[in-house]
């Protein structure tokens, strides 16, 4: 995975959990805001948006959504502080967009294939970069309440 990231011609990088989703305007909106923010704050090399939690059931090859509610809407526009992630996974993996150059040197020291990859990576990232919060719900963090197939959530 690391070699593919390194060889990609993209200037930006997102990570998507396989059962999460984005609003159609997610990428264009985050890219636009990040470019504007970077023109003023050069230390900001990533952006994260507000996220909605989606509670769902997988049944007979269908997804049934039971509820949608704010996940991290208490986060204000501006740079993220370490306090925000100290107690809770306030910023899901799928809500972030990174400048690839800010990630490439540190990502190799993290195991991308691990389900727990993002937490230690994000702490490492915040130690060296600023992440801006965009207070718009453009990412959806899906939680399976139950499912009826072999591989689960």
C-alpha positions as a printed NumPy array, in Angstrom:
array([[  0.   ,   0.   ,   0.   ],
       [  2.777,   2.411,   0.904],
       [  4.455,   2.061,  -2.504],
       [  1.158,   2.741,  -4.275],
       [  0.677,   5.916,  -2.229],
       [  4.236,   7.011,  -2.899],
       [  3.908,   6.414,  -6.664],
       [  0.514,   8.078,  -7.031],
       [  0.445,  11.348,  -8.943],
       [ -2.085,  12.888,  -6.588],
       [ -1.23 ,  15.803,  -4.322],
       [ -3.757,  14.725,  -1.69 ],
       [ -4.636,  11.594,   0.223],
       [ -7.809,  10.306,   1.867],
       [ -8.416,   7.065,   3.715],
       [-11.829,   5.46 ,   3.445],
       [-13.138,   2.801,   5.783],
       [-14.976,   0.287,   3.614],
       [-18.386,   0.831,   5.181],
       [-18.243,   4.618,   5.612],
       [-19.391,   7.145,   3.011],
       [-19.067,  10.752,   1.856],
       [-21.437,  13.419,   0.62 ],
       [-21.014,  13.974,  -3.152],
       [-19.279,  17.326,  -2.573],
       [-16.851,  15.968,   0.082],
       [-13.645,  16.009,  -1.992],
       [-14.265,  19.263,  -3.869],
       [-15.319,  21.117,  -0.721],
       [-12.397,  19.926,   1.415],
       [ -9.869,  20.648,  -1.356],
       [-11.245,  24.153,  -1.853],
       [-11.256,  25.042,   1.846],
       [ -7.817,  23.498,   2.452],
       [ -6.308,  25.563,  -0.388],
       [ -7.797,  28.756,   1.079],
       [ -6.641,  27.922,   4.62 ],
       [ -3.098,  27.05 ,   3.495],
       [ -2.729,  30.454,   1.867],
       [ -3.072,  31.98 ,   5.354],
       [ -1.833,  29.199,   7.674],
       [  1.082,  27.317,   6.116],
       [  1.242,  24.777,   8.972],
       [ -2.214,  23.399,   8.071],
       [ -1.627,  20.344,   5.89 ],
       [ -4.893,  18.479,   6.397],
       [ -8.572,  19.131,   6.852],
       [-11.342,  17.16 ,   8.564],
       [-15.06 ,  17.775,   8.297],
       [-17.913,  17.175,  10.675],
       [-19.216,  13.629,  10.596],
       [-22.616,  12.056,  11.091],
       [-22.984,   8.671,  12.781],
       [-25.197,   6.323,  10.772],
       [-26.713,   3.41 ,  12.718],
       [-27.679,   0.638,  10.319],
       [-28.562,  -3.019,   9.93 ],
       [-27.292,  -5.267,   7.129],
       [-29.97 ,  -7.732,   6.124],
       [-30.364,  -9.87 ,   2.992],
       [-27.844,  -7.869,   0.995],
       [-29.542,  -4.6  ,   1.99 ],
       [-28.55 ,  -1.828,   4.341],
       [-31.352,  -0.429,   6.488],
       [-30.568,   2.91 ,   8.138],
       [-32.11 ,   3.236,  11.597],
       [-30.816,   6.682,  12.516],
       [-28.39 ,   9.436,  11.62 ],
       [-27.028,  11.781,  14.268],
       [-24.139,  14.207,  14.74 ],
       [-20.846,  12.557,  15.727],
       [-18.431,  15.464,  16.2  ],
       [-20.437,  18.606,  15.529],
       [-19.114,  20.141,  18.762],
       [-15.785,  20.753,  16.97 ],
       [-15.411,  24.384,  15.911],
       [-13.802,  25.695,  12.735],
       [-10.073,  26.026,  13.19 ],
       [ -7.055,  23.92 ,  14.061],
       [ -7.495,  20.683,  16.025],
       [ -5.904,  20.452,  19.462],
       [ -4.582,  17.258,  21.033],
       [ -7.294,  17.531,  23.691],
       [ -9.935,  16.749,  21.07 ],
       [ -8.6  ,  13.259,  20.419],
       [ -7.371,  12.468,  23.915],
       [-10.496,  10.67 ,  25.179],
       [-12.555,   9.822,  22.124],
       [-12.21 ,   9.089,  18.444],
       [-13.58 ,  12.525,  17.582],
       [-12.155,  12.605,  14.077],
       [-12.889,   9.486,  12.025],
       [-10.446,   8.368,   9.372],
       [-12.948,   8.929,   6.571],
       [-13.458,  12.589,   7.464],
       [ -9.872,  13.655,   6.699],
       [ -8.055,  14.852,   3.596],
       [ -4.258,  15.234,   3.757],
       [ -1.662,  17.014,   1.675],
       [  0.273,  13.96 ,   0.448],
       [  3.687,  15.55 ,   0.999],
       [  2.9  ,  16.018,   4.701],
       [  2.061,  12.316,   5.094],
       [  4.558,  10.491,   2.925],
       [  7.542,  10.569,   5.294],
       [  5.673,   9.441,   8.4  ],
       [  3.167,   6.949,   7.012],
       [  5.79 ,   4.286,   6.39 ],
       [  6.248,   3.849,  10.146],
       [  2.555,   2.935,  10.599],
       [  0.862,  -0.339,   9.668],
       [ -1.753,   0.721,   7.122],
       [ -3.448,  -2.682,   7.061],
       [ -4.255,  -2.567,  10.778],
       [ -7.817,  -1.599,  11.753],
       [ -6.256,   0.537,  14.502],
       [ -3.874,   2.315,  12.083],
       [ -5.467,   5.739,  12.216],
       [ -5.288,   6.55 ,  15.937],
       [ -1.458,   6.344,  16.351],
       [ -0.934,   7.804,  12.88 ],
       [ -3.179,  10.796,  13.626],
       [ -1.405,  11.491,  16.929],
       [  1.945,  11.353,  15.112],
       [  0.553,  13.599,  12.368],
       [ -0.77 ,  16.202,  14.823],
       [  2.631,  16.352,  16.501],
       [  4.089,  17.704,  13.245],
       [  1.189,  19.347,  11.376],
       [ -1.987,  21.28 ,  11.941],
       [ -5.362,  19.878,  10.908],
       [ -8.227,  22.279,  10.202],
       [-11.851,  21.499,  11.077],
       [-14.505,  22.314,   8.492],
       [-17.847,  22.472,  10.365],
       [-19.882,  20.871,   7.574],
       [-21.174,  17.284,   7.841],
       [-19.724,  15.708,   4.699],
       [-18.605,  12.306,   6.038],
       [-20.733,   9.462,   7.4  ],
       [-19.415,   7.063,  10.041],
       [-21.416,   3.836,   9.697],
       [-22.086,   1.534,  12.659],
       [-23.673,  -1.858,  12.064],
       [-26.081,  -2.697,  14.848],
       [-26.258,  -6.237,  13.488],
       [-25.804,  -8.093,  10.238],
       [-26.679, -11.468,   8.793],
       [-23.621, -12.256,   6.735],
       [-20.299, -13.929,   7.39 ],
       [-17.9  , -10.986,   7.339],
       [-19.871,  -8.573,   9.511],
       [-18.943,  -4.932,   9.896]])
